[in-house]
């Protein structure tokens, strides 16, 4: 039985490269597109701006994490945040 990963985590260096360029944007688009074609969940890390989020959303990247939503928090604080969201 062949096991393959179900999630591809896109490193922040692809999400927010040091220099914006057409080549960097094409590389990010290719990574997300390949994952989607393989029916894998795509998770982008290091999202800091609304523009980065919108770019990834437009590419059909399903999940994201980064300072746009919250700085890193200790486990007990993360559990409390998740609890508040799901207790609504």
Biopython code that builds the backbone (N, CA, C, O; Angstrom):
import numpy as np
from Bio.PDB.StructureBuilder import StructureBuilder

atoms = [
    (1, "UNK", "N", (0.831, -1.170, 0.000)),
    (1, "UNK", "CA", (0.000, 0.000, 0.000)),
    (1, "UNK", "C", (0.883, 1.244, 0.000)),
    (1, "UNK", "O", (1.774, 1.393, 0.836)),
    (2, "UNK", "N", (0.621, 2.119, -0.940)),
    (2, "UNK", "CA", (1.397, 3.345, -1.065)),
    (2, "UNK", "C", (0.774, 4.438, -0.209)),
    (2, "UNK", "O", (-0.388, 4.797, -0.394)),
    (3, "UNK", "N", (1.550, 4.960, 0.723)),
    (3, "UNK", "CA", (1.085, 6.063, 1.551)),
    (3, "UNK", "C", (1.664, 7.363, 1.005)),
    (3, "UNK", "O", (2.839, 7.432, 0.645)),
    (4, "UNK", "N", (0.842, 8.364, 0.951)),
    (4, "UNK", "CA", (1.326, 9.665, 0.513)),
    (4, "UNK", "C", (0.786, 10.724, 1.458)),
    (4, "UNK", "O", (-0.255, 10.533, 2.087)),
    (5, "UNK", "N", (1.492, 11.832, 1.553)),
    (5, "UNK", "CA", (0.999, 12.884, 2.429)),
    (5, "UNK", "C", (-0.337, 13.420, 1.928)),
    (5, "UNK", "O", (-0.612, 13.403, 0.728)),
    (6, "UNK", "N", (-1.159, 13.892, 2.852)),
    (6, "UNK", "CA", (-2.458, 14.467, 2.484)),
    (6, "UNK", "C", (-2.420, 15.980, 2.485)),
    (6, "UNK", "O", (-3.291, 16.627, 1.905)),
    (7, "UNK", "N", (-1.411, 16.548, 3.135)),
    (7, "UNK", "CA", (-1.292, 17.999, 3.232)),
    (7, "UNK", "C", (0.105, 18.416, 2.770)),
    (7, "UNK", "O", (1.105, 17.808, 3.152)),
    (8, "UNK", "N", (0.156, 19.455, 1.950)),
    (8, "UNK", "CA", (1.424, 20.073, 1.595)),
    (8, "UNK", "C", (1.470, 21.423, 2.297)),
    (8, "UNK", "O", (0.581, 22.257, 2.123)),
    (9, "UNK", "N", (2.509, 21.628, 3.088)),
    (9, "UNK", "CA", (2.681, 22.901, 3.786)),
    (9, "UNK", "C", (3.652, 23.752, 2.971)),
    (9, "UNK", "O", (4.802, 23.374, 2.746)),
    (10, "UNK", "N", (3.164, 24.893, 2.542)),
    (10, "UNK", "CA", (3.950, 25.797, 1.718)),
    (10, "UNK", "C", (4.757, 26.710, 2.631)),
    (10, "UNK", "O", (4.190, 27.450, 3.435)),
    (11, "UNK", "N", (6.052, 26.659, 2.508)),
    (11, "UNK", "CA", (6.933, 27.454, 3.354)),
    (11, "UNK", "C", (6.705, 28.948, 3.147)),
    (11, "UNK", "O", (6.369, 29.395, 2.050)),
    (12, "UNK", "N", (6.893, 29.699, 4.210)),
    (12, "UNK", "CA", (6.678, 31.136, 4.163)),
    (12, "UNK", "C", (7.572, 31.836, 3.143)),
    (12, "UNK", "O", (7.233, 32.923, 2.676)),
    (13, "UNK", "N", (8.695, 31.240, 2.794)),
    (13, "UNK", "CA", (9.579, 31.872, 1.808)),
    (13, "UNK", "C", (8.931, 31.941, 0.425)),
    (13, "UNK", "O", (9.326, 32.762, -0.404)),
    (14, "UNK", "N", (7.939, 31.084, 0.172)),
    (14, "UNK", "CA", (7.186, 31.159, -1.082)),
    (14, "UNK", "C", (6.017, 32.133, -0.966)),
    (14, "UNK", "O", (5.596, 32.727, -1.959)),
    (15, "UNK", "N", (5.499, 32.292, 0.239)),
    (15, "UNK", "CA", (4.342, 33.163, 0.476)),
    (15, "UNK", "C", (4.771, 34.624, 0.507)),
    (15, "UNK", "O", (4.089, 35.492, -0.039)),
    (16, "UNK", "N", (5.894, 34.886, 1.142)),
    (16, "UNK", "CA", (6.404, 36.259, 1.224)),
    (16, "UNK", "C", (7.894, 36.276, 0.891)),
    (16, "UNK", "O", (8.745, 36.404, 1.772)),
    (17, "UNK", "N", (8.189, 36.145, -0.408)),
    (17, "UNK", "CA", (9.597, 36.142, -0.831)),
    (17, "UNK", "C", (10.258, 37.492, -0.564)),
    (17, "UNK", "O", (9.580, 38.511, -0.430)),
    (18, "UNK", "N", (11.575, 37.487, -0.490)),
    (18, "UNK", "CA", (12.310, 38.731, -0.217)),
    (18, "UNK", "C", (12.103, 39.756, -1.323)),
    (18, "UNK", "O", (12.115, 40.960, -1.070)),
    (19, "UNK", "N", (11.912, 39.275, -2.556)),
    (19, "UNK", "CA", (11.721, 40.183, -3.692)),
    (19, "UNK", "C", (10.515, 39.707, -4.489)),
    (19, "UNK", "O", (10.481, 38.568, -4.956)),
    (20, "UNK", "N", (9.530, 40.580, -4.642)),
    (20, "UNK", "CA", (8.373, 40.244, -5.465)),
    (20, "UNK", "C", (8.791, 40.211, -6.926)),
    (20, "UNK", "O", (9.481, 41.108, -7.410)),
    (21, "UNK", "N", (8.366, 39.170, -7.618)),
    (21, "UNK", "CA", (8.651, 39.078, -9.039)),
    (21, "UNK", "C", (7.622, 38.162, -9.682)),
    (21, "UNK", "O", (6.928, 37.408, -9.001)),
    (22, "UNK", "N", (7.536, 38.239, -10.980)),
    (22, "UNK", "CA", (6.643, 37.359, -11.729)),
    (22, "UNK", "C", (7.063, 35.906, -11.518)),
    (22, "UNK", "O", (6.213, 35.024, -11.403)),
    (23, "UNK", "N", (8.365, 35.658, -11.467)),
    (23, "UNK", "CA", (8.868, 34.298, -11.271)),
    (23, "UNK", "C", (8.432, 33.740, -9.911)),
    (23, "UNK", "O", (8.017, 32.584, -9.824)),
    (24, "UNK", "N", (8.521, 34.544, -8.858)),
    (24, "UNK", "CA", (8.096, 34.082, -7.533)),
    (24, "UNK", "C", (6.601, 33.794, -7.504)),
    (24, "UNK", "O", (6.173, 32.790, -6.936)),
    (25, "UNK", "N", (5.808, 34.667, -8.112)),
    (25, "UNK", "CA", (4.361, 34.467, -8.162)),
    (25, "UNK", "C", (4.029, 33.203, -8.945)),
    (25, "UNK", "O", (3.128, 32.457, -8.563)),
    (26, "UNK", "N", (4.748, 32.958, -10.038)),
    (26, "UNK", "CA", (4.516, 31.754, -10.848)),
    (26, "UNK", "C", (4.886, 30.490, -10.077)),
    (26, "UNK", "O", (4.211, 29.467, -10.192)),
    (27, "UNK", "N", (5.942, 30.562, -9.304)),
    (27, "UNK", "CA", (6.362, 29.416, -8.510)),
    (27, "UNK", "C", (5.302, 29.069, -7.465)),
    (27, "UNK", "O", (4.964, 27.897, -7.295)),
    (28, "UNK", "N", (4.779, 30.069, -6.769)),
    (28, "UNK", "CA", (3.730, 29.830, -5.789)),
    (28, "UNK", "C", (2.493, 29.248, -6.462)),
    (28, "UNK", "O", (1.894, 28.301, -5.953)),
    (29, "UNK", "N", (2.113, 29.808, -7.595)),
    (29, "UNK", "CA", (0.955, 29.300, -8.336)),
    (29, "UNK", "C", (1.164, 27.843, -8.747)),
    (29, "UNK", "O", (0.231, 27.042, -8.679)),
    (30, "UNK", "N", (2.362, 27.499, -9.167)),
    (30, "UNK", "CA", (2.669, 26.132, -9.589)),
    (30, "UNK", "C", (2.593, 25.155, -8.416)),
    (30, "UNK", "O", (2.064, 24.052, -8.557)),
    (31, "UNK", "N", (3.117, 25.555, -7.272)),
    (31, "UNK", "CA", (3.080, 24.692, -6.088)),
    (31, "UNK", "C", (1.633, 24.400, -5.687)),
    (31, "UNK", "O", (1.268, 23.245, -5.467)),
    (32, "UNK", "N", (0.818, 25.438, -5.595)),
    (32, "UNK", "CA", (-0.588, 25.258, -5.200)),
    (32, "UNK", "C", (-1.335, 24.444, -6.246)),
    (32, "UNK", "O", (-2.114, 23.556, -5.901)),
    (33, "UNK", "N", (-1.105, 24.738, -7.512)),
    (33, "UNK", "CA", (-1.785, 24.025, -8.591)),
    (33, "UNK", "C", (-1.435, 22.538, -8.582)),
    (33, "UNK", "O", (-2.314, 21.692, -8.743)),
    (34, "UNK", "N", (-0.172, 22.224, -8.396)),
    (34, "UNK", "CA", (0.257, 20.820, -8.351)),
    (34, "UNK", "C", (-0.420, 20.090, -7.199)),
    (34, "UNK", "O", (-0.925, 18.982, -7.377)),
    (35, "UNK", "N", (-0.434, 20.700, -6.028)),
    (35, "UNK", "CA", (-1.095, 20.076, -4.882)),
    (35, "UNK", "C", (-2.571, 19.855, -5.139)),
    (35, "UNK", "O", (-3.109, 18.796, -4.814)),
    (36, "UNK", "N", (-3.230, 20.846, -5.719)),
    (36, "UNK", "CA", (-4.656, 20.702, -6.020)),
    (36, "UNK", "C", (-4.906, 19.599, -7.042)),
    (36, "UNK", "O", (-5.869, 18.844, -6.909)),
    (37, "UNK", "N", (-4.064, 19.495, -8.046)),
    (37, "UNK", "CA", (-4.221, 18.446, -9.061)),
    (37, "UNK", "C", (-4.033, 17.053, -8.465)),
    (37, "UNK", "O", (-4.592, 16.075, -8.962)),
    (38, "UNK", "N", (-3.240, 16.974, -7.395)),
    (38, "UNK", "CA", (-3.022, 15.700, -6.709)),
    (38, "UNK", "C", (-4.045, 15.475, -5.594)),
    (38, "UNK", "O", (-3.927, 14.524, -4.822)),
    (39, "UNK", "N", (-5.051, 16.355, -5.513)),
    (39, "UNK", "CA", (-6.126, 16.269, -4.516)),
    (39, "UNK", "C", (-5.580, 16.282, -3.095)),
    (39, "UNK", "O", (-6.014, 15.521, -2.230)),
    (40, "UNK", "N", (-4.613, 17.172, -2.882)),
    (40, "UNK", "CA", (-4.019, 17.322, -1.567)),
    (40, "UNK", "C", (-4.471, 18.646, -0.962)),
    (40, "UNK", "O", (-4.766, 19.596, -1.687)),
    (41, "UNK", "N", (-4.525, 18.707, 0.340)),
    (41, "UNK", "CA", (-4.844, 19.945, 1.042)),
    (41, "UNK", "C", (-3.597, 20.816, 1.047)),
    (41, "UNK", "O", (-2.502, 20.344, 1.354)),
    (42, "UNK", "N", (-3.765, 22.075, 0.709)),
    (42, "UNK", "CA", (-2.639, 23.011, 0.678)),
    (42, "UNK", "C", (-2.737, 23.936, 1.887)),
    (42, "UNK", "O", (-3.792, 24.513, 2.151)),
    (43, "UNK", "N", (-1.633, 24.074, 2.620)),
    (43, "UNK", "CA", (-1.557, 24.939, 3.799)),
    (43, "UNK", "C", (-0.379, 25.886, 3.621)),
    (43, "UNK", "O", (0.766, 25.444, 3.520)),
    (44, "UNK", "N", (-0.652, 27.168, 3.582)),
    (44, "UNK", "CA", (0.403, 28.173, 3.433)),
    (44, "UNK", "C", (0.737, 28.765, 4.790)),
    (44, "UNK", "O", (-0.154, 29.102, 5.570)),
    (45, "UNK", "N", (2.019, 28.888, 5.065)),
    (45, "UNK", "CA", (2.444, 29.486, 6.332)),
    (45, "UNK", "C", (3.039, 30.861, 6.085)),
    (45, "UNK", "O", (3.497, 31.168, 4.985)),
    (46, "UNK", "N", (3.025, 31.679, 7.121)),
    (46, "UNK", "CA", (3.664, 32.983, 7.053)),
    (46, "UNK", "C", (2.833, 34.066, 6.394)),
    (46, "UNK", "O", (3.384, 35.037, 5.876)),
    (47, "UNK", "N", (1.516, 33.918, 6.403)),
    (47, "UNK", "CA", (0.647, 34.933, 5.793)),
    (47, "UNK", "C", (0.570, 36.125, 6.745)),
    (47, "UNK", "O", (0.131, 35.999, 7.888)),
    (48, "UNK", "N", (1.004, 37.277, 6.249)),
    (48, "UNK", "CA", (1.044, 38.468, 7.095)),
    (48, "UNK", "C", (0.152, 39.593, 6.591)),
    (48, "UNK", "O", (-0.207, 40.487, 7.357)),
    (49, "UNK", "N", (-0.207, 39.562, 5.319)),
    (49, "UNK", "CA", (-0.981, 40.668, 4.762)),
    (49, "UNK", "C", (-2.254, 40.156, 4.094)),
    (49, "UNK", "O", (-2.353, 38.993, 3.704)),
    (50, "UNK", "N", (-3.212, 41.053, 3.976)),
    (50, "UNK", "CA", (-4.466, 40.730, 3.287)),
    (50, "UNK", "C", (-4.183, 40.366, 1.824)),
    (50, "UNK", "O", (-4.832, 39.479, 1.269)),
    (51, "UNK", "N", (-3.225, 41.042, 1.208)),
    (51, "UNK", "CA", (-2.858, 40.750, -0.173)),
    (51, "UNK", "C", (-2.334, 39.338, -0.352)),
    (51, "UNK", "O", (-2.681, 38.668, -1.325)),
    (52, "UNK", "N", (-1.495, 38.870, 0.581)),
    (52, "UNK", "CA", (-0.992, 37.494, 0.521)),
    (52, "UNK", "C", (-2.144, 36.506, 0.664)),
    (52, "UNK", "O", (-2.228, 35.513, -0.058)),
    (53, "UNK", "N", (-3.029, 36.804, 1.615)),
    (53, "UNK", "CA", (-4.189, 35.942, 1.825)),
    (53, "UNK", "C", (-5.053, 35.879, 0.562)),
    (53, "UNK", "O", (-5.460, 34.795, 0.145)),
    (54, "UNK", "N", (-5.329, 37.014, -0.036)),
    (54, "UNK", "CA", (-6.182, 37.050, -1.223)),
    (54, "UNK", "C", (-5.533, 36.330, -2.402)),
    (54, "UNK", "O", (-6.213, 35.646, -3.167)),
    (55, "UNK", "N", (-4.218, 36.485, -2.545)),
    (55, "UNK", "CA", (-3.504, 35.784, -3.613)),
    (55, "UNK", "C", (-3.644, 34.272, -3.441)),
    (55, "UNK", "O", (-3.933, 33.562, -4.404)),
    (56, "UNK", "N", (-3.441, 33.782, -2.229)),
    (56, "UNK", "CA", (-3.545, 32.350, -1.961)),
    (56, "UNK", "C", (-4.980, 31.854, -2.110)),
    (56, "UNK", "O", (-5.207, 30.760, -2.627)),
    (57, "UNK", "N", (-5.938, 32.642, -1.665)),
    (57, "UNK", "CA", (-7.349, 32.288, -1.824)),
    (57, "UNK", "C", (-7.693, 32.169, -3.306)),
    (57, "UNK", "O", (-8.376, 31.228, -3.713)),
    (58, "UNK", "N", (-7.224, 33.118, -4.112)),
    (58, "UNK", "CA", (-7.488, 33.091, -5.544)),
    (58, "UNK", "C", (-6.847, 31.891, -6.227)),
    (58, "UNK", "O", (-7.320, 31.441, -7.271)),
    (59, "UNK", "N", (-5.763, 31.366, -5.637)),
    (59, "UNK", "CA", (-5.105, 30.176, -6.177)),
    (59, "UNK", "C", (-5.742, 28.878, -5.667)),
    (59, "UNK", "O", (-5.317, 27.785, -6.041)),
    (60, "UNK", "N", (-6.764, 29.005, -4.811)),
    (60, "UNK", "CA", (-7.451, 27.858, -4.207)),
    (60, "UNK", "C", (-6.591, 27.121, -3.186)),
    (60, "UNK", "O", (-6.663, 25.899, -3.063)),
    (61, "UNK", "N", (-5.777, 27.881, -2.457)),
    (61, "UNK", "CA", (-5.058, 27.316, -1.322)),
    (61, "UNK", "C", (-6.059, 27.264, -0.169)),
    (61, "UNK", "O", (-6.599, 28.294, 0.236)),
    (62, "UNK", "N", (-6.303, 26.069, 0.356)),
    (62, "UNK", "CA", (-7.388, 25.864, 1.314)),
    (62, "UNK", "C", (-7.131, 26.411, 2.710)),
    (62, "UNK", "O", (-8.047, 26.933, 3.346)),
    (63, "UNK", "N", (-5.905, 26.298, 3.192)),
    (63, "UNK", "CA", (-5.613, 26.646, 4.581)),
    (63, "UNK", "C", (-4.440, 27.607, 4.666)),
    (63, "UNK", "O", (-3.575, 27.628, 3.791)),
    (64, "UNK", "N", (-4.421, 28.400, 5.728)),
    (64, "UNK", "CA", (-3.313, 29.313, 5.929)),
    (64, "UNK", "C", (-3.098, 29.591, 7.399)),
    (64, "UNK", "O", (-3.992, 29.419, 8.227)),
    (65, "UNK", "N", (-1.898, 30.021, 7.697)),
    (65, "UNK", "CA", (-1.573, 30.416, 9.063)),
    (65, "UNK", "C", (-0.606, 31.584, 8.993)),
    (65, "UNK", "O", (0.159, 31.715, 8.037)),
    (66, "UNK", "N", (-0.646, 32.420, 10.000)),
    (66, "UNK", "CA", (0.282, 33.533, 10.018)),
    (66, "UNK", "C", (-0.189, 34.665, 10.898)),
    (66, "UNK", "O", (-1.275, 34.619, 11.475)),
    (67, "UNK", "N", (0.646, 35.682, 10.991)),
    (67, "UNK", "CA", (0.380, 36.833, 11.848)),
    (67, "UNK", "C", (-0.833, 37.633, 11.394)),
    (67, "UNK", "O", (-1.336, 38.455, 12.160)),
    (68, "UNK", "N", (-1.321, 37.419, 10.169)),
    (68, "UNK", "CA", (-2.537, 38.106, 9.747)),
    (68, "UNK", "C", (-3.661, 37.802, 10.722)),
    (68, "UNK", "O", (-4.495, 38.667, 10.993)),
    (69, "UNK", "N", (-3.697, 36.592, 11.251)),
    (69, "UNK", "CA", (-4.749, 36.182, 12.173)),
    (69, "UNK", "C", (-4.312, 36.224, 13.626)),
    (69, "UNK", "O", (-5.081, 36.640, 14.493)),
    (70, "UNK", "N", (-3.086, 35.798, 13.901)),
    (70, "UNK", "CA", (-2.640, 35.758, 15.289)),
    (70, "UNK", "C", (-1.136, 35.504, 15.340)),
    (70, "UNK", "O", (-0.601, 34.760, 14.518)),
    (71, "UNK", "N", (-0.458, 36.118, 16.300)),
    (71, "UNK", "CA", (0.937, 35.730, 16.524)),
    (71, "UNK", "C", (0.967, 34.325, 17.126)),
    (71, "UNK", "O", (-0.062, 33.800, 17.551)),
    (72, "UNK", "N", (2.129, 33.739, 17.157)),
    (72, "UNK", "CA", (2.273, 32.432, 17.785)),
    (72, "UNK", "C", (1.854, 32.537, 19.254)),
    (72, "UNK", "O", (2.191, 33.505, 19.936)),
    (73, "UNK", "N", (1.119, 31.534, 19.731)),
    (73, "UNK", "CA", (0.658, 31.525, 21.116)),
    (73, "UNK", "C", (0.974, 30.171, 21.748)),
    (73, "UNK", "O", (1.068, 29.167, 21.042)),
    (74, "UNK", "N", (1.137, 30.135, 23.067)),
    (74, "UNK", "CA", (1.356, 28.856, 23.752)),
    (74, "UNK", "C", (0.143, 27.937, 23.575)),
    (74, "UNK", "O", (-0.962, 28.404, 23.303)),
    (75, "UNK", "N", (0.357, 26.650, 23.728)),
    (75, "UNK", "CA", (-0.680, 25.648, 23.513)),
    (75, "UNK", "C", (-1.946, 25.926, 24.314)),
    (75, "UNK", "O", (-3.047, 25.835, 23.770)),
    (76, "UNK", "N", (-1.815, 26.265, 25.599)),
    (76, "UNK", "CA", (-3.018, 26.490, 26.402)),
    (76, "UNK", "C", (-3.824, 27.685, 25.896)),
    (76, "UNK", "O", (-5.054, 27.665, 25.952)),
    (77, "UNK", "N", (-3.149, 28.726, 25.402)),
    (77, "UNK", "CA", (-3.864, 29.863, 24.834)),
    (77, "UNK", "C", (-4.531, 29.486, 23.517)),
    (77, "UNK", "O", (-5.648, 29.923, 23.236)),
    (78, "UNK", "N", (-3.856, 28.682, 22.715)),
    (78, "UNK", "CA", (-4.440, 28.235, 21.445)),
    (78, "UNK", "C", (-5.707, 27.429, 21.707)),
    (78, "UNK", "O", (-6.708, 27.598, 21.011)),
    (79, "UNK", "N", (-5.666, 26.557, 22.704)),
    (79, "UNK", "CA", (-6.844, 25.755, 23.041)),
    (79, "UNK", "C", (-8.001, 26.660, 23.475)),
    (79, "UNK", "O", (-9.153, 26.404, 23.124)),
    (80, "UNK", "N", (-7.702, 27.701, 24.226)),
    (80, "UNK", "CA", (-8.750, 28.631, 24.664)),
    (80, "UNK", "C", (-9.351, 29.383, 23.478)),
    (80, "UNK", "O", (-10.564, 29.587, 23.422)),
    (81, "UNK", "N", (-8.507, 29.796, 22.531)),
    (81, "UNK", "CA", (-8.998, 30.495, 21.341)),
    (81, "UNK", "C", (-9.907, 29.585, 20.529)),
    (81, "UNK", "O", (-10.992, 29.994, 20.114)),
    (82, "UNK", "N", (-9.473, 28.373, 20.308)),
    (82, "UNK", "CA", (-10.282, 27.413, 19.547)),
    (82, "UNK", "C", (-11.587, 27.141, 20.279)),
    (82, "UNK", "O", (-12.644, 27.048, 19.655)),
    (83, "UNK", "N", (-11.519, 27.014, 21.596)),
    (83, "UNK", "CA", (-12.726, 26.787, 22.381)),
    (83, "UNK", "C", (-13.724, 27.924, 22.239)),
    (83, "UNK", "O", (-14.926, 27.685, 22.119)),
    (84, "UNK", "N", (-13.239, 29.148, 22.252)),
    (84, "UNK", "CA", (-14.138, 30.302, 22.082)),
    (84, "UNK", "C", (-14.800, 30.299, 20.716)),
    (84, "UNK", "O", (-15.981, 30.625, 20.598)),
    (85, "UNK", "N", (-14.061, 29.937, 19.694)),
    (85, "UNK", "CA", (-14.601, 29.922, 18.332)),
    (85, "UNK", "C", (-15.696, 28.873, 18.198)),
    (85, "UNK", "O", (-16.742, 29.133, 17.603)),
    (86, "UNK", "N", (-15.456, 27.690, 18.749)),
    (86, "UNK", "CA", (-16.399, 26.591, 18.563)),
    (86, "UNK", "C", (-17.513, 26.556, 19.603)),
    (86, "UNK", "O", (-18.459, 25.783, 19.455)),
    (87, "UNK", "N", (-17.424, 27.371, 20.648)),
    (87, "UNK", "CA", (-18.486, 27.435, 21.653)),
    (87, "UNK", "C", (-19.607, 28.375, 21.246)),
    (87, "UNK", "O", (-20.613, 28.472, 21.949)),
    (88, "UNK", "N", (-19.454, 29.064, 20.133)),
    (88, "UNK", "CA", (-20.479, 30.028, 19.685)),
    (88, "UNK", "C", (-21.729, 29.352, 19.252)),
    (88, "UNK", "O", (-22.684, 30.017, 18.849)),
]
sb = StructureBuilder()
sb.init_structure("model")
sb.init_model(0)
sb.init_chain("A")
sb.init_seg("    ")
for serial, (resi, resn, name, xyz) in enumerate(atoms, 1):
    if name == "N":
        sb.init_residue(resn, " ", resi, " ")
    sb.init_atom(name, np.array(xyz, "f"), 0.0, 1.0, " ", f" {name:<3s}", serial, name[0])
structure = sb.get_structure()
